[in-house]
């Protein structure tokens, strides 16, 4: 590898320029990874934090926005509860609502109606859990919008008033909107269209004949593999794993596919840029390579030397870009932008950037095997 290191020192300006381009690509990869993770967290963090393993929707419901389109009833939940490997099931209601706090602050909330005694009851980070039909627990992100513990939130158009009694332990958002957990029976009162202005009461809820919900949350026993086809046939549902149900969140699929496509193009650009650089570099070194071939250097040695050179420049440049990207990302994490630095996606992006660069360089460096010492040296006379 002596030759590779000598050339890196000799042509440091050229390699420095090349390294700068790779570093910029690495910065973009880090920022895109952070933005992708941030959008996912902002879109489905509430679902990610649920202890459910599967979500069931009514049969025939389209995947897009299934949480708002699906309608399920207790009989379907009961059918799922009898399936082998199922530990617990519970109905879950969901709806997007506009609201206003008692101090006039307008907020958007994603209402999730749950059985407060079930496994879906959220962990409380501040305040307390739900104890009455007129209470709800919201995501801590709602605090940034002016929703505080003790705030009375009035839902638009129906004027139902609910009191915030606590914040969830972790961020809980759905469709980029803060989630608000409330009793399932209160959600059903609201969804029925029979609610009266003011705080909901036990009497008002008892008078409503409405027992449907949006979906069924299923918790499988530890290590159990559910037969989804059999369960769906028995319950008349379409069921997916919790992670697959993210696609039912508004805009989730479009956002993730768009960012993934941008990342793919960046990987391709990295390979093309590095490949073009090493193609030109190999052509410029044709005479030197011919001399080395003439004095006994093997083709394999020259190929390994060239690949080592590419690995060094890619590793150093990507590391510099990674450091710069992490610095920028740390600053962006403190802004209103949905941005999250996660080790897994960033590590994968970094490794792929180096790998694609090496592949691009390898395609270019293979030209070395076609260098004819006699022809190259003869051309210099």
Secondary structure, 3 states (H helix, E strand, C coil): CHHHHHHHHHCHHHHHHHHHHHHHHHHHHHHHHHHHHHHHHHHHHHHHCCCCCEEEEECCCCCCCHHHHCCECHHHHHHHHCCCCEEEEEEEEEEEEEEEECCCCEEEEEEEEECCCCCCCCCEEEECCCCCCCEEEECHHHHHHCCCCCCEEEECCCCEEEEEEEEECCCCEECCEEEEEEEHHHHHHHHHCCCCCEECCHHHHHCCCCCCECEEEEEECCCCCCCHHHHHHHHCEEEEECCHHHHHCCCHHHHHHHHHHHHHHHHHHHHHHHHHHHHHHHHHCHHHHHHHHHCCCCHHHHHHHHHHHHHHHHHHHHHHHHHHHHHHHHHHCCCCCCCCCCHHHHHHHHHHHHHHHHHHHHHHHHHHHHCCHHHHHHCCC
